[in-house]
Amino acid sequence: MAIEIERKFLVKDGWRPEGEPIHLRQGYLPLTGPIIVRIRQQDNRAFLTLKGRTDGITRNEYEYEIPPQDAEELLMRCQKSIVEKSRYLVTEGNYTWEVDVFFGANDGLIVAELELSSEDEEFERPEWLAAEVSNDPRYYNANLAKHPFSEWRSDTD
């Protein structure tokens, strides 16, 4: 069984990306139930991902590469909006952080994610991290597709 254990943090104002980003477009098929189906275009590749319910910071995740044309067609069938972001891989110590700079309906949001091998794994927190949002479902990408950051009230900080 594939398991994802992930911590999420906001990024402090003033952080500037370095290096070449990975460009991502992703949407979610309109389903009800415990499984989320994500379609993702990542530069010139595409993926279908099935994600289970989150328990703490852990959930089941299965990902499969699919033809880019299939992804384009499936994205047209996705709910409300497409999440668009540039991902930067940032190495700090023994870890590689994925820092997502969102644009489109989620413009202004920057989130850093770190995948871990266990929920209690210790890591050094980079100084550019702000508040942890791992347990805040508003920051799940599937929720950002339904209720984009641009629609939030200003009291979320």
Secondary structure, DSSP 8 states (H G I E B T S, - for coil): --EEEEEEEEE-TT----S--EEEEEEE----SS-EEEEEEETTEEEEEEE---BTTEEEEEEEEE-HHHHHHHHTTSSS--EEEEEEEEEETTEEEEEEEEEGGGTT-EEEEEE-SSTT------TTEEEE-TT-GGGSHHHHHHS-GGGS-GGG-
